[in-house]
Amino acid sequence: MSNRTFTASYPGHWRDVSPDDWNNWQWQLRHRISTLEQLEQHLTLTREERAGTLLTGSKLALGITPHFFNLIDRHDPNCPIRRQVVPRLEESAYAPEEMADPCGEDRHMPVPGLVHRYPDRVLLLVTDRCASYCRYCTRSRVVSGVGEQELATDFEAAFRYLARHEEVRDVLFSGGDPLLLSDARLENLLARVRAIPHIQLVRIGSRVPIFLPQRVTPELCAMLKKYHPLWLSAHTNHPKELTIEARDALGRLADAGIPLGNQSVLLKGVNNDAKTLAALCQKLLQCRVRPYYLYQCDLIRGSAHLRASIREGLDLIDQLRGHTTGYAVPQYVVDGPGGGGKIPLNPNYIVARTEDRYVLRNYRGDIYEYPEQNPEPVVLQHNRWKD
Ligand SMILES: *Cc1c(COP(=O)(O)O)cnc(C)c1O
């Protein structure tokens, strides 16, 4: 499978399944790979994967939709799709700098399930379930139902908080995956938020278009478009995830007038090379999705085997900027460990700076100078006055 072409996930391992069943999102959820036995029916696991899977019961559940599972290369344990969702023994090795709550969210919750860190926007955790579970999940302490904490969002208290806090103009539904809620439940939440006059914008963060594109039904899109302005951030890490099914699901959302962004996590062995990242970002544009953020992987426990270095991240952005469409270049960010929020990281284009000029480099490394504007053109005024 080429990184640049769109291919279908169906039927893959599921040759006996009818297209009707396959295209039914409830069928996809019921037939998720969630046990070691199911994994081993389809894949020959390495010892590390087998041991890692045995440990998932007390950490982060195993869950992979048939749709996403079909993208895994059966013969390659280093397959970039496989690394994201098949557990490995390394997950049980905790480095000293790693944390259960790497972004310090629990400390910024005025109401259980509502994270208010920035001045004008909040994160509302609407569910603890996802269609599939990413092994590097930053919220694995509460997501999937087997970790150390339980998500106990107090919705009524959250709506009261939002109504009282007029500075909040942007509410971001996250979780878990908000698009796993039923249409009726999601509509209820959207209507409650929309009823608050000072909320200008609602956003949804979801990996459903990638993990479970069947969920993006015409009915869901028709419901969502009643709550504009509504934006959605997808989560795609590798170009192979952009299947025909995912492209079409994103297309239905775009056709419903929902501006689409994408958040990627920089992951070792998944997307930490320039060719893969460029193919991903260009393919996203073909799906009418604007690459929004590239995240430095959070210091979540047991993620060392998936974390690339900041140096690599900066280098990758350097190899994108100027070399391809500006819209294809995401902002690289690190979430300040412990609760600093998103901090932008950028390659350095200022080579030197004096009081009266900047020495700059362009994307090819050529050098340019730009004079610093003097805030008060003193000499000029003085001369004119003298005339
Ligand atoms: C990422 C995040 C947001 C949204 O940030 P934007 O930069 O506006 O997309 C809001 N609240 C929290 C706690 C976040 O982590």
The ligand as an SDF file (V2000), in Angstrom:
LIG
                    3D

 15 15  0  0  0  0  0  0  0  0999 V2000
   -5.5430   21.8530   23.8130 C   0  0  0  0  0  0  0  0  0  0  0  0
   -6.4210   22.4040   24.8270 C   0  0  0  0  0  0  0  0  0  0  0  0
   -7.3430   23.3970   24.5220 C   0  0  0  0  0  0  0  0  0  0  0  0
   -7.5120   23.9570   23.1240 C   0  0  0  0  0  0  0  0  0  0  0  0
   -6.3610   24.6210   22.7130 O   0  0  0  0  0  0  0  0  0  0  0  0
   -6.3040   25.3950   21.3240 P   0  0  0  0  0  0  0  0  0  0  0  0
   -4.8880   25.8130   21.1800 O   0  0  0  0  0  0  0  0  0  0  0  0
   -7.2690   26.5360   21.4200 O   0  0  0  0  0  0  0  0  0  0  0  0
   -6.7490   24.4270   20.2620 O   0  0  0  0  0  0  0  0  0  0  0  0
   -8.1200   23.9040   25.5410 C   0  0  0  0  0  0  0  0  0  0  0  0
   -7.9850   23.4680   26.8030 N   0  0  0  0  0  0  0  0  0  0  0  0
   -7.0900   22.5250   27.1410 C   0  0  0  0  0  0  0  0  0  0  0  0
   -6.9790   22.1050   28.5610 C   0  0  0  0  0  0  0  0  0  0  0  0
   -6.2790   21.9520   26.1600 C   0  0  0  0  0  0  0  0  0  0  0  0
   -5.3950   21.0070   26.4980 O   0  0  0  0  0  0  0  0  0  0  0  0
  1  2  1  0
  2  3  1  0
  2 14  2  0
  3  4  1  0
  3 10  2  0
  4  5  1  0
  5  6  1  0
  6  7  2  0
  6  8  1  0
  6  9  1  0
 10 11  1  0
 11 12  2  0
 12 13  1  0
 12 14  1  0
 14 15  1  0
M  END
$$$$
